[in-house]
Amino acid sequence: MKQNIKLVDVTIFTGYSYIGLCKEFVWIPGDRIGSKQMPSRFIFRGLHCEYDVEALMIRKDLYLRTKEGKEYVINDFQITDINDVENVGGVARNFDLLFEKFPEMKSVTAGEKVIVSKKTQVFAFKAVSDMINQVRVGHGIDAKQTIEVSHTMVEEVLQAPDAIMNLMDIKSFDDYTFTHNVNVATISLLIGVAMGFSREEMDDLGTGCLLHDIGKLKIPLSILNKEGKLTDQEFAEMRAHPTYGYDILAKSKGISERAKMVVVQHHEKFEGSGYPRKLKGTEISLFGRICAVADVYDALTTDRPYRVAMPPYEAMKILTAGMDNHFDPKIVGVFIRKFSLYPAGSLVELNDGSIALVLKNNPVSVVRPVIKIVIDSSGRKLKERIEINLLEYKELFIKGPADPSRMNVTASSI
């Protein structure tokens, strides 16, 4: 029988959404009765929420931090008992020490290069966590730690400069706001490599992108998590987060001005309708323009409380539709060449009606990846999957993304 786990004086958060504190957290592993595994339970004792307990109910994972700096994750939790606010209970799939149980990266096809290692993702994740807690208590951020994370990410990106990014590899956590910064930094650094940036430029770009949404720490939780349309006042407050972020960094020594520009300019639009200053074209820093592309792509392809994630292809279409208006067309062009219209793991439909899974991309042609046929042109599922390099089959081409539900096939089942 597994033993109960007890933590005292715990801070509770979900990414940038700070929830509150509790005097004691108890984890009660589920017993196995015969062949049946009973669910594991937890109790928050002496819970104090910044807003209300309902804020806990819209999230899938929770993160706990002890006074000693240890961090834990509660996966797939559900509140089941709020009758006694001093003893809020629920069930969850598992509870782990974060550093030891960091989720495995999504699988990659043999021969593909992993851009950012699991170890570095752990390092970045913990640094973002520390940064959040520093700002929460009114301090400036630890610039040294953030710069060190950026430097490490840059080192790994530079080791595989010609690799085509598999964007599925950076989706290790479901909590959007916590991983969003790391994802955006990874995507931006790949763009920076493709544009021939110097090492110093790469370090500043990575630092700025890791910090780009730091100003959201000053936005009320009720606005950040609102599912419906924001009021004009709430929208104005949300639009202030780039300025809030710059103000936070002003208190922190060691962050370059180039990195700060990413924070304050990542919502400016190329044609001049963005915020906070309605800058236009090259009035927006190059790093700010890069972050804008990476920021929107990652936001579109991640599940949010108010909508499900878009397929990569659909997100790419939005980016290309926004060229010249919202985004710098040169940067969008680099992004598409580096990340492909059909990232590895995508289901696509070919011109002959067959369905295929994208295995890996061809650097010389973003529209002709290596694929695996899973349903042939007659609609028959194939037991022996046929691998095809579309560069070698000129008569075949991708019409567009396949609908997994319509085709009764999913990438995870292939």
Sine and cosine of phi, psi and omega as CSV:
sin_phi,cos_phi,sin_psi,cos_psi,sin_omega,cos_omega
0.00,0.00,0.78,-0.63,0.01,-1.00
-0.96,0.29,0.57,-0.82,-0.04,-1.00
-1.00,0.09,0.46,-0.89,0.09,-1.00
-0.92,0.38,0.44,-0.90,0.05,-1.00
-0.88,-0.47,0.70,-0.72,-0.02,-1.00
-0.79,-0.61,0.78,-0.62,0.08,-1.00
-0.88,-0.48,0.59,-0.81,0.02,-1.00
-0.88,-0.47,0.48,-0.88,0.03,-1.00
0.77,0.64,0.95,0.33,-0.11,-0.99
-0.95,-0.32,0.66,-0.75,0.16,-0.99
-1.00,-0.08,0.70,-0.71,-0.06,-1.00
-0.91,-0.42,0.76,-0.65,0.02,-1.00
-0.47,-0.88,0.29,-0.96,0.10,-0.99
-0.72,-0.70,1.00,-0.04,-0.07,-1.00
0.90,0.44,-0.73,-0.68,0.02,-1.00
-0.97,0.26,-0.16,0.99,-0.04,-1.00
-1.00,0.05,0.99,-0.11,0.05,-1.00
-0.95,0.31,0.78,-0.62,-0.05,-1.00
-0.99,-0.11,-0.78,0.62,-0.02,-1.00
0.35,-0.94,-0.50,-0.86,-0.08,-1.00
-0.74,-0.67,0.37,-0.93,0.20,-0.98
-0.60,-0.80,0.53,-0.85,-0.02,-1.00
-0.94,0.33,-0.53,0.85,-0.05,-1.00
-0.44,-0.90,0.68,-0.73,0.10,-1.00
-0.87,-0.49,0.77,-0.64,0.00,-1.00
-0.85,-0.52,0.79,-0.62,0.06,-1.00
-0.95,-0.31,0.80,-0.60,-0.06,-1.00
-0.87,-0.50,0.99,-0.15,-0.03,-1.00
-0.87,0.49,0.60,-0.80,0.01,-1.00
-0.96,0.29,0.64,-0.77,0.04,-1.00
-0.99,0.16,0.40,-0.92,0.14,-0.99
-0.98,-0.18,0.87,-0.50,0.02,-1.00
-0.93,-0.37,0.97,-0.23,-0.10,-0.99
0.91,0.42,-0.84,-0.55,0.02,-1.00
-1.00,-0.08,0.01,1.00,-0.08,-1.00
-0.98,-0.20,0.78,-0.62,0.06,-1.00
-1.00,-0.06,0.89,-0.46,0.01,-1.00
-0.97,0.23,0.53,-0.85,-0.02,-1.00
-0.92,0.39,0.52,-0.85,0.09,-1.00
-0.99,0.17,0.52,-0.86,-0.06,-1.00
-0.84,-0.55,0.30,-0.95,0.09,-1.00
-0.61,-0.80,0.36,-0.93,0.04,-1.00
-0.69,-0.73,0.76,-0.65,0.19,-0.98
-0.99,-0.14,0.89,-0.45,0.04,-1.00
-0.96,-0.28,0.71,-0.70,-0.04,-1.00
0.91,0.40,0.67,0.74,-0.05,-1.00
-0.97,0.24,0.74,-0.67,0.09,-1.00
-0.78,-0.62,0.94,-0.34,-0.01,-1.00
-1.00,-0.07,0.59,-0.81,0.03,-1.00
-0.90,0.43,-0.57,0.82,0.03,-1.00
-0.89,-0.45,-1.00,-0.02,0.06,-1.00
-0.58,-0.82,0.25,-0.97,-0.07,-1.00
-0.88,0.48,-0.47,0.88,-0.02,-1.00
-0.86,0.50,-0.37,0.93,0.03,-1.00
-0.89,0.46,-0.40,0.92,0.03,-1.00
-0.96,0.29,-0.41,0.91,-0.24,-0.97
-1.00,0.09,-0.18,0.98,-0.05,-1.00
-0.99,-0.11,0.06,1.00,-0.03,-1.00
-0.93,-0.37,0.38,-0.93,0.01,-1.00
-0.99,-0.14,-0.63,0.78,0.00,-1.00
-0.86,-0.52,0.54,-0.84,0.10,-1.00
-0.86,-0.51,0.48,-0.88,0.05,-1.00
-0.85,-0.53,0.71,-0.70,-0.02,-1.00
-0.89,-0.45,0.61,-0.79,0.00,-1.00
-0.75,-0.66,0.79,-0.61,0.02,-1.00
-1.00,0.00,0.20,-0.98,0.03,-1.00
-0.88,0.47,-0.46,0.89,0.00,-1.00
-0.98,0.19,-0.07,1.00,0.04,-1.00
1.00,-0.05,0.02,1.00,0.06,-1.00
-0.97,0.26,0.58,-0.81,-0.05,-1.00
-0.81,-0.58,0.64,-0.76,-0.05,-1.00
-0.77,-0.63,0.41,-0.91,0.06,-1.00
-0.85,-0.53,0.69,-0.72,0.12,-0.99
-0.95,-0.31,0.91,-0.41,-0.08,-1.00
-1.00,-0.08,0.65,-0.76,0.09,-1.00
0.78,0.63,0.80,0.59,-0.04,-1.00
-1.00,0.04,0.38,-0.92,0.06,-1.00
-0.55,-0.84,0.82,-0.57,0.07,-1.00
-0.96,0.29,0.78,-0.62,-0.01,-1.00
-0.88,-0.48,-0.25,0.97,-0.08,-1.00
-0.56,-0.83,0.94,-0.34,0.07,-1.00
-0.84,-0.54,0.35,0.94,0.02,-1.00
-0.89,0.45,-0.60,0.80,0.01,-1.00
-0.91,-0.41,0.96,-0.28,-0.08,-1.00
-0.90,0.44,-0.29,0.96,0.04,-1.00
-0.99,0.13,-0.24,0.97,-0.02,-1.00
-0.62,-0.78,0.97,0.22,-0.02,-1.00
-1.00,0.10,0.81,-0.59,-0.08,-1.00
-0.88,-0.47,0.26,-0.96,0.02,-1.00
-0.12,-0.99,-0.08,-1.00,0.04,-1.00
-0.81,-0.58,0.39,-0.92,0.01,-1.00
-0.40,-0.92,0.34,-0.94,-0.02,-1.00
-0.94,0.33,-0.74,0.67,0.04,-1.00
-0.36,-0.93,0.16,-0.99,-0.04,-1.00
-0.60,-0.80,0.86,-0.52,-0.11,-0.99
-0.65,-0.76,0.46,-0.89,0.19,-0.98
-0.92,0.40,0.84,-0.55,-0.20,-0.98
-0.85,0.53,-0.74,0.67,-0.11,-0.99
-0.90,0.44,-0.60,0.80,-0.06,-1.00
-0.99,0.17,-0.44,0.90,-0.11,-0.99
-0.87,-0.49,0.55,0.83,0.04,-1.00
-0.84,0.54,0.77,-0.63,-0.08,-1.00
-0.82,0.58,0.61,-0.79,0.03,-1.00
-0.90,0.44,0.57,-0.82,0.07,-1.00
-0.92,0.39,0.47,-0.88,0.07,-1.00
-0.86,0.51,0.50,-0.87,-0.06,-1.00
-0.92,0.40,0.51,-0.86,0.04,-1.00
-0.85,-0.52,0.44,-0.90,-0.01,-1.00
-0.95,0.31,0.59,-0.81,0.02,-1.00
-0.82,0.58,0.74,-0.68,0.00,-1.00
0.99,-0.13,-0.33,0.94,0.04,-1.00
-0.98,0.18,0.51,-0.86,-0.02,-1.00
-0.99,-0.15,0.75,-0.66,0.08,-1.00
-0.98,0.19,0.78,-0.62,-0.11,-0.99
-0.98,0.20,-0.76,0.65,-0.02,-1.00
-0.84,-0.54,0.84,-0.55,-0.11,-0.99
-0.95,0.31,0.30,-0.95,0.06,-1.00
-0.85,0.53,-0.68,0.73,-0.02,-1.00
-0.86,0.51,-0.67,0.74,-0.01,-1.00
-0.95,0.31,-0.58,0.82,0.08,-1.00
-0.87,0.49,-0.66,0.75,0.06,-1.00
-0.87,0.49,-0.73,0.68,-0.01,-1.00
-0.85,0.52,-0.73,0.69,-0.02,-1.00
-0.92,0.39,-0.68,0.74,-0.02,-1.00
-0.87,0.50,-0.71,0.70,-0.02,-1.00
-0.93,0.36,-0.57,0.82,0.03,-1.00
-0.91,0.42,-0.66,0.75,0.05,-1.00
-0.89,0.45,-0.64,0.77,0.04,-1.00
-0.87,0.49,-0.73,0.69,0.02,-1.00
-0.88,0.48,-0.66,0.75,-0.01,-1.00
-0.87,0.49,-0.69,0.73,0.01,-1.00
-0.87,0.50,-0.72,0.69,-0.04,-1.00
-0.93,0.37,-0.55,0.83,0.06,-1.00
-0.89,0.46,-0.70,0.71,-0.02,-1.00
-0.94,0.35,-0.61,0.79,-0.01,-1.00
-0.85,0.53,-0.58,0.81,-0.03,-1.00
-1.00,-0.06,0.18,0.98,0.13,-0.99
1.00,-0.04,0.15,0.99,0.01,-1.00
-1.00,-0.07,0.28,-0.96,0.21,-0.98
-0.96,0.26,0.23,-0.97,-0.03,-1.00
-0.98,0.17,0.31,-0.95,0.07,-1.00
-0.99,0.14,1.00,-0.07,-0.07,-1.00
-0.87,0.49,-0.60,0.80,-0.04,-1.00
-0.87,0.49,-0.70,0.72,-0.02,-1.00
-0.92,0.40,-0.70,0.72,-0.02,-1.00
-0.89,0.45,-0.68,0.73,0.01,-1.00
-0.91,0.42,-0.61,0.79,0.03,-1.00
-0.90,0.44,-0.66,0.75,0.05,-1.00
-0.87,0.48,-0.74,0.67,0.01,-1.00
-0.85,0.53,-0.70,0.71,-0.01,-1.00
-0.86,0.51,-0.67,0.74,0.00,-1.00
-0.91,0.41,-0.68,0.73,0.03,-1.00
-0.89,0.46,-0.66,0.75,0.02,-1.00
-0.88,0.48,-0.69,0.73,0.03,-1.00
-0.81,0.59,-0.71,0.70,-0.06,-1.00
-0.95,0.30,-0.63,0.78,0.03,-1.00
-0.89,0.45,-0.64,0.77,-0.04,-1.00
-0.94,0.34,-0.32,0.95,0.03,-1.00
-0.96,0.28,-0.32,0.95,0.00,-1.00
-0.70,-0.72,0.87,0.49,-0.13,-0.99
-0.90,0.44,-0.40,0.92,-0.06,-1.00
-0.99,-0.14,0.03,1.00,-0.03,-1.00
-0.94,0.35,0.62,-0.79,0.13,-0.99
-1.00,0.03,0.78,-0.63,-0.12,-0.99
-0.96,0.28,0.78,-0.63,0.19,-0.98
-1.00,-0.04,0.97,-0.23,-0.12,-0.99
-0.92,0.40,-0.29,0.96,0.04,-1.00
-0.93,0.36,-0.37,0.93,-0.07,-1.00
-0.95,0.32,-0.31,0.95,-0.06,-1.00
-0.98,-0.19,0.14,0.99,0.01,-1.00
-0.99,-0.16,0.87,0.49,-0.10,-1.00
-0.99,0.10,-0.45,0.89,0.01,-1.00
-0.89,-0.46,0.45,-0.89,0.03,-1.00
-1.00,0.02,-0.27,0.96,-0.06,-1.00
-0.98,0.22,0.93,-0.36,-0.18,-0.98
-0.87,0.50,-0.81,0.59,-0.19,-0.98
-0.93,0.37,-0.42,0.91,-0.03,-1.00
-0.98,0.22,-0.67,0.74,-0.06,-1.00
-1.00,0.00,-0.29,0.96,-0.08,-1.00
-0.81,0.58,-0.69,0.73,-0.02,-1.00
-0.89,0.47,-0.67,0.75,0.00,-1.00
-0.93,0.37,-0.66,0.75,0.04,-1.00
-0.88,0.48,-0.73,0.68,-0.03,-1.00
-0.90,0.44,-0.64,0.77,0.04,-1.00
-0.90,0.44,-0.67,0.74,-0.01,-1.00
-0.89,0.46,-0.76,0.65,0.00,-1.00
-0.88,0.48,-0.70,0.71,-0.03,-1.00
-0.89,0.45,-0.63,0.78,0.00,-1.00
-0.92,0.40,-0.59,0.81,0.07,-1.00
-0.90,0.43,-0.62,0.79,0.07,-1.00
-0.91,0.42,-0.68,0.74,0.01,-1.00
-0.87,0.50,-0.66,0.75,0.05,-1.00
-0.88,0.48,-0.72,0.69,-0.03,-1.00
-0.89,0.45,-0.45,0.89,0.00,-1.00
-1.00,-0.04,0.07,1.00,0.11,-0.99
0.97,0.24,0.53,0.85,-0.02,-1.00
-0.92,0.40,0.49,-0.87,0.11,-0.99
-0.96,0.29,0.21,-0.98,0.01,-1.00
-0.88,0.47,-0.67,0.75,0.00,-1.00
-0.90,0.44,-0.65,0.76,0.04,-1.00
-0.90,0.44,-0.65,0.76,0.02,-1.00
-0.89,0.46,-0.68,0.74,0.01,-1.00
-0.87,0.49,-0.70,0.71,-0.01,-1.00
-0.93,0.38,-0.63,0.78,0.02,-1.00
-0.90,0.44,-0.72,0.69,0.01,-1.00
-0.88,0.47,-0.68,0.73,0.01,-1.00
-0.89,0.46,-0.73,0.68,-0.01,-1.00
-0.88,0.47,-0.64,0.76,-0.03,-1.00
-0.95,0.30,-0.57,0.82,0.08,-1.00
-0.89,0.46,-0.49,0.87,-0.07,-1.00
-0.98,-0.20,0.02,1.00,-0.27,-0.96
-0.86,0.51,-0.52,0.85,-0.03,-1.00
-0.97,-0.25,0.32,0.95,-0.06,-1.00
-0.85,0.53,-0.48,0.87,-0.01,-1.00
-0.91,0.41,-0.30,0.95,0.03,-1.00
-0.92,0.40,-0.28,0.96,0.07,-1.00
-0.90,0.44,-0.33,0.94,0.01,-1.00
-1.00,-0.08,-0.03,1.00,-0.01,-1.00
-1.00,-0.04,0.74,-0.68,0.01,-1.00
-0.85,0.53,0.59,-0.81,0.01,-1.00
-0.84,0.54,-0.58,0.82,-0.03,-1.00
-0.89,0.46,-0.47,0.88,0.04,-1.00
-0.99,0.10,-0.71,0.71,-0.03,-1.00
-0.86,0.51,-0.62,0.79,-0.10,-0.99
-0.98,-0.19,0.12,0.99,-0.05,-1.00
-0.92,0.40,0.77,-0.64,-0.03,-1.00
-1.00,0.08,-0.53,0.85,-0.01,-1.00
-1.00,0.09,-0.11,-0.99,-0.02,-1.00
-0.94,0.35,0.67,-0.74,0.03,-1.00
-0.96,0.28,0.56,-0.83,0.13,-0.99
-0.95,0.33,0.21,-0.98,0.02,-1.00
-0.86,0.51,-0.64,0.77,0.00,-1.00
-0.92,0.38,-0.67,0.74,0.02,-1.00
-0.92,0.40,-0.63,0.77,0.00,-1.00
-0.91,0.42,-0.63,0.78,0.04,-1.00
-0.89,0.46,-0.63,0.78,0.03,-1.00
-0.91,0.41,-0.68,0.74,0.02,-1.00
-0.89,0.46,-0.63,0.77,-0.01,-1.00
-0.94,0.35,-0.18,0.98,0.01,-1.00
-1.00,0.09,-0.14,0.99,-0.13,-0.99
-0.90,0.44,-0.51,0.86,0.09,-1.00
-0.89,0.45,-0.63,0.78,0.04,-1.00
-0.93,0.37,-0.67,0.74,0.07,-1.00
-0.85,0.53,-0.66,0.75,0.00,-1.00
-0.89,0.45,-0.69,0.73,0.02,-1.00
-0.89,0.45,-0.64,0.77,0.02,-1.00
-0.89,0.45,-0.61,0.79,0.04,-1.00
-0.90,0.45,-0.69,0.72,-0.03,-1.00
-0.94,0.34,-0.40,0.92,0.04,-1.00
-0.89,0.45,-0.40,0.92,0.01,-1.00
-1.00,0.04,-0.08,1.00,-0.12,-0.99
-0.92,-0.39,0.87,-0.50,0.01,-1.00
-0.98,0.18,0.57,-0.82,0.12,-0.99
0.98,-0.21,-0.17,0.99,0.03,-1.00
-1.00,0.02,0.81,-0.58,-0.05,-1.00
-0.92,0.38,0.38,-0.93,0.04,-1.00
-0.91,0.42,-0.54,0.84,0.03,-1.00
-0.88,0.47,-0.66,0.75,0.03,-1.00
-0.92,0.38,-0.63,0.78,0.02,-1.00
-0.90,0.44,-0.55,0.83,0.00,-1.00
-0.90,0.43,-0.54,0.84,0.07,-1.00
-0.87,0.49,-0.70,0.72,-0.05,-1.00
-0.90,0.45,-0.69,0.73,-0.11,-0.99
-1.00,0.04,-0.24,0.97,-0.12,-0.99
-0.88,-0.47,0.04,1.00,-0.13,-0.99
-0.95,0.32,-0.14,0.99,0.09,-1.00
-0.94,-0.33,0.16,0.99,0.15,-0.99
-0.96,0.28,0.54,-0.84,-0.02,-1.00
-0.92,-0.39,0.54,-0.84,-0.18,-0.98
-0.86,0.51,-0.53,0.85,-0.03,-1.00
-1.00,0.00,-0.05,1.00,0.16,-0.99
0.96,-0.27,0.18,0.98,-0.05,-1.00
-0.97,-0.22,0.17,0.98,-0.04,-1.00
-0.99,0.13,-0.23,-0.97,-0.03,-1.00
-0.65,-0.76,0.40,-0.92,0.23,0.97
-1.00,-0.03,-0.17,0.99,-0.16,-0.99
-0.89,-0.46,0.07,1.00,-0.01,-1.00
0.82,0.57,0.69,0.73,0.05,-1.00
-0.95,0.32,0.39,-0.92,-0.11,-0.99
-0.75,-0.66,0.65,-0.76,0.11,-0.99
0.82,0.58,-0.78,-0.63,-0.04,-1.00
-0.98,0.21,0.04,1.00,0.21,-0.98
-0.91,0.42,-0.44,0.90,0.08,-1.00
-0.99,0.12,0.72,-0.69,0.00,-1.00
-0.87,0.50,0.47,-0.88,0.00,-1.00
-0.85,0.53,-0.66,0.75,0.01,-1.00
-0.91,0.42,-0.61,0.79,0.05,-1.00
-0.90,0.44,-0.61,0.79,0.01,-1.00
-0.93,0.36,-0.59,0.80,0.05,-1.00
-0.92,0.39,-0.73,0.68,-0.02,-1.00
-0.88,0.48,-0.58,0.81,0.00,-1.00
-0.86,0.52,-0.67,0.74,0.01,-1.00
-0.92,0.39,-0.76,0.65,-0.03,-1.00
-0.90,0.44,-0.63,0.78,-0.03,-1.00
-0.88,0.47,-0.75,0.66,-0.04,-1.00
-0.93,0.37,-0.67,0.74,0.00,-1.00
-0.87,0.50,-0.74,0.67,-0.04,-1.00
-0.92,0.40,-0.60,0.80,0.03,-1.00
-0.90,0.44,-0.67,0.75,-0.04,-1.00
-0.93,0.36,-0.53,0.85,-0.11,-0.99
-0.99,-0.14,0.27,0.96,0.01,-1.00
-0.84,-0.54,0.66,-0.75,0.07,-1.00
-0.88,0.48,0.69,-0.72,0.06,-1.00
-0.82,-0.58,0.27,-0.96,0.00,-1.00
-0.85,0.53,-0.48,0.88,-0.12,-0.99
-0.97,-0.25,-0.01,1.00,0.07,-1.00
-0.23,-0.97,0.37,-0.93,0.04,-1.00
-1.00,0.06,0.33,-0.95,-0.03,-1.00
-0.91,0.41,0.57,-0.82,0.10,-0.99
-0.99,0.11,0.50,-0.87,0.17,-0.99
-0.89,0.45,0.49,-0.87,-0.01,-1.00
-0.80,0.60,-0.64,0.77,-0.02,-1.00
-0.87,0.48,-0.69,0.72,-0.01,-1.00
-0.91,0.42,-0.63,0.78,0.04,-1.00
-0.90,0.43,-0.63,0.78,0.04,-1.00
-0.88,0.47,-0.63,0.78,0.01,-1.00
-0.89,0.45,-0.62,0.78,0.02,-1.00
-0.91,0.41,-0.66,0.75,0.03,-1.00
-0.89,0.46,-0.71,0.70,-0.01,-1.00
-0.93,0.37,-0.54,0.84,0.06,-1.00
-0.92,0.39,-0.44,0.90,-0.02,-1.00
-1.00,0.00,0.05,1.00,0.04,-1.00
-0.87,0.48,0.61,-0.79,-0.03,-1.00
0.98,0.20,-0.57,0.82,-0.01,-1.00
-1.00,-0.04,-0.92,0.38,-0.04,-1.00
-1.00,0.06,-0.58,0.81,-0.15,-0.99
-0.83,-0.56,0.42,-0.91,0.09,-1.00
-0.93,0.38,0.88,-0.47,-0.07,-1.00
-0.87,0.50,-0.53,0.85,0.01,-1.00
-0.90,0.44,-0.68,0.74,-0.03,-1.00
-0.95,0.32,-0.63,0.77,0.06,-1.00
-0.88,0.48,-0.64,0.77,0.03,-1.00
-0.87,0.49,-0.69,0.72,0.04,-1.00
-0.89,0.45,-0.69,0.73,-0.01,-1.00
-0.85,0.52,-0.74,0.67,-0.03,-1.00
-0.90,0.44,-0.66,0.75,0.01,-1.00
-0.92,0.39,-0.54,0.84,-0.06,-1.00
-0.99,0.10,-0.53,0.85,-0.13,-0.99
-0.93,-0.36,-0.23,0.97,0.05,-1.00
0.95,0.32,0.54,-0.84,0.07,-1.00
-0.94,0.35,-0.38,0.93,-0.05,-1.00
-0.78,-0.62,0.99,0.11,-0.02,-1.00
-0.87,0.50,0.44,-0.90,0.04,-1.00
-0.81,0.58,0.70,-0.71,-0.05,-1.00
0.98,-0.20,-0.20,0.98,0.00,-1.00
-0.97,0.24,0.59,-0.81,0.17,-0.98
-1.00,-0.07,0.76,-0.65,-0.07,-1.00
-0.76,-0.65,0.40,-0.92,0.08,-1.00
-0.95,-0.30,0.74,-0.67,0.01,-1.00
-1.00,-0.05,0.20,-0.98,-0.07,-1.00
-0.91,0.41,-0.33,0.94,0.04,-1.00
-1.00,-0.03,0.10,1.00,0.04,-1.00
1.00,-0.03,-0.10,1.00,0.01,-1.00
-0.97,0.24,0.35,-0.94,0.00,-1.00
-0.91,-0.41,0.66,-0.75,-0.05,-1.00
-0.65,-0.76,0.38,-0.92,0.10,-0.99
-0.97,-0.26,0.78,-0.62,0.04,-1.00
-0.96,0.29,0.82,-0.57,0.00,-1.00
-1.00,-0.06,-0.76,0.65,0.03,-1.00
-0.37,-0.93,0.32,-0.95,-0.11,-0.99
-0.99,-0.14,0.43,-0.90,0.08,-1.00
-0.98,-0.17,0.89,-0.46,-0.03,-1.00
-0.84,0.54,-0.47,0.88,-0.06,-1.00
-0.99,0.11,-0.23,0.97,0.01,-1.00
-0.46,-0.89,0.94,-0.33,-0.08,-1.00
-0.95,0.32,-0.28,0.96,-0.04,-1.00
-0.98,-0.21,0.04,1.00,-0.04,-1.00
-0.77,-0.63,0.94,0.33,-0.02,-1.00
-0.98,0.19,0.06,-1.00,0.18,-0.98
-0.99,0.10,0.77,-0.64,-0.10,-1.00
-0.78,-0.62,0.19,-0.98,0.10,-0.99
-0.78,-0.62,0.88,-0.47,0.00,-1.00
-0.95,0.32,0.81,-0.59,0.00,-1.00
-0.91,-0.41,-0.42,0.91,0.11,-0.99
-0.71,-0.70,0.82,-0.57,-0.07,-1.00
-0.98,0.20,-0.01,-1.00,-0.12,-0.99
-0.92,0.40,-0.30,0.95,0.04,-1.00
-1.00,-0.03,0.00,1.00,0.02,-1.00
1.00,-0.01,0.16,0.99,-0.05,-1.00
-1.00,-0.01,0.79,-0.62,0.08,-1.00
-0.93,0.36,0.70,-0.71,-0.04,-1.00
-0.99,-0.11,0.78,-0.63,0.07,-1.00
-0.97,0.25,-0.65,0.76,0.07,-1.00
-0.98,-0.18,0.95,-0.32,-0.10,-0.99
-0.97,0.25,0.67,-0.74,-0.04,-1.00
-0.98,-0.18,0.85,-0.53,0.03,-1.00
-1.00,-0.07,0.75,-0.66,-0.07,-1.00
-0.73,-0.68,0.72,-0.70,0.18,-0.98
-1.00,-0.08,0.93,-0.36,-0.10,-0.99
-0.90,0.43,-0.27,0.96,0.10,-0.99
-0.91,0.42,-0.42,0.91,-0.06,-1.00
-0.99,-0.15,-0.06,1.00,-0.02,-1.00
-0.81,-0.59,0.99,0.15,-0.12,-0.99
-0.91,0.41,-0.37,0.93,-0.02,-1.00
-0.98,0.21,-0.26,0.97,0.02,-1.00
-0.97,-0.24,0.61,-0.79,0.10,-0.99
-0.46,-0.89,0.33,-0.94,-0.03,-1.00
-0.99,0.13,0.83,-0.55,0.07,-1.00
-0.98,0.19,-0.57,0.82,-0.05,-1.00
0.27,-0.96,-0.09,-1.00,-0.01,-1.00
-0.94,0.34,0.53,-0.85,0.08,-1.00
-1.00,-0.07,0.57,-0.82,0.05,-1.00
-1.00,0.09,0.94,-0.34,-0.06,-1.00
-0.85,0.52,-0.63,0.77,-0.04,-1.00
-0.94,0.35,-0.63,0.78,0.00,-1.00
-0.92,0.38,-0.58,0.82,-0.02,-1.00
-1.00,0.03,-0.07,1.00,-0.01,-1.00
0.85,0.53,0.66,0.75,0.04,-1.00
-0.51,-0.86,0.60,-0.80,0.05,-1.00
-0.78,-0.63,0.42,-0.91,-0.02,-1.00
-0.87,0.49,-0.56,0.83,-0.07,-1.00
-0.95,0.31,-0.33,0.94,-0.04,-1.00
-0.99,-0.12,-0.02,1.00,-0.08,-1.00
-1.00,-0.03,0.00,0.00,0.00,0.00
